[in-house]
Amino acid sequence: MAQVAFNDKQISMQHGAGGQATRRLVEGLFAPAFANDALNQLSDAATLDINGNKLAFSTDTFVVTPRVFPGGCIGALAVHGTVNDLAVSGAVPLGLSAGFVLEAGLSTDELRNHVEAMANAARAIDVPVVTGDTKVVEHGGVDGLIINTTGVGLIRADAQLAPERVRAGDRILLSGPIGDHGITILLARGEVDLDADLESDSRSLLPLTSSLLERLGGDVRWMRDATRGGVATVLNELTQGRSLGVLIEEAQVPVRDAVRGACELLGLDPLHVANEGQFVAVVSAECCDAALDALRQTPGGEEARFIGSIVDDHYGRVVGRTSFGAKRIIDVLVGDPLPRIC
């Protein structure tokens, strides 16, 4: 894969959006500086081989604004985000770390609420928080609270997940409706005049990924949670530099009416909006029905859908077919229309 050049003169909010600017930053600056076999995969979690045991190792930092929103808060989100990176890597979480950067003046009651939310989320997943760190900075040094979580998990023996295993004819599945988290955060800020009964999809994906792997094993080719940059970005990353393409049947992509309405009002594509509780999976064609059955029989997976296929044309491109039969290129997100959403 050709190295991406990073010539930007300064960092902007676009570099955190999960789109083209993020790719330049990560692949043009960080990846070359720290290059090694584990990092070079640029996946949600690094794979480490320790005495024959395959471990998944992932870290994430959370800066969501507002810190409390319908369906969750920064504390629970910090647990779910890292656990989900492990889950879509085929791993069962073993432990988490929790790092806090606190602004002087932050309410201790608010901090206690976020810590309790983290503890409750971790207990529900049965993963312990085993270590951590705390730093306090002057008032104005950060926006109240930043949380970093790092997770280690044991990769399941039945997980054989890698983008290189994806083949033309494979089917693409989505675990449920997209865009709920990003649009919920936007509405919680009061930045758009839209009355909608909507909440974040922040949750653990571990029950769904485990059900899929238990049913299909090696017929699950690849999985990825669709966070920053949404479904469009993760599918573009899958095709990048490979002799295959993606064809999405857009009529099959589940989007709630409130999300669709907000996106139309703001000129956004739901496929670019962040999620915190949905993932994309590629499975063999012959196992598509079994995969959907496994997801739909697992609580939280009732709205799982087939949304498209891996194809052997338009290499390196994600193409959407509309309900009218027209086709359009679905590219990586440009800009940062919804900053500080995770």
PyMOL commands that set and color helices and strands:
alter all, ss='L'
color gray80, all
select helices_A, chain A and resi 13-16+20-33+39-41+74-87+108-125+163-165+180-188+206-219+230-239+250-252+257-266+270-272+285-296
alter helices_A, ss='H'
color red, helices_A
select strands_A, chain A and resi 46-50+53-62+68-69+72-73+91-103+129-137+145-155+171-174+220-225+245-249+279-283+305-311+318-321+327-329
alter strands_A, ss='S'
color yellow, strands_A
deselect
rebuild
show_as cartoon
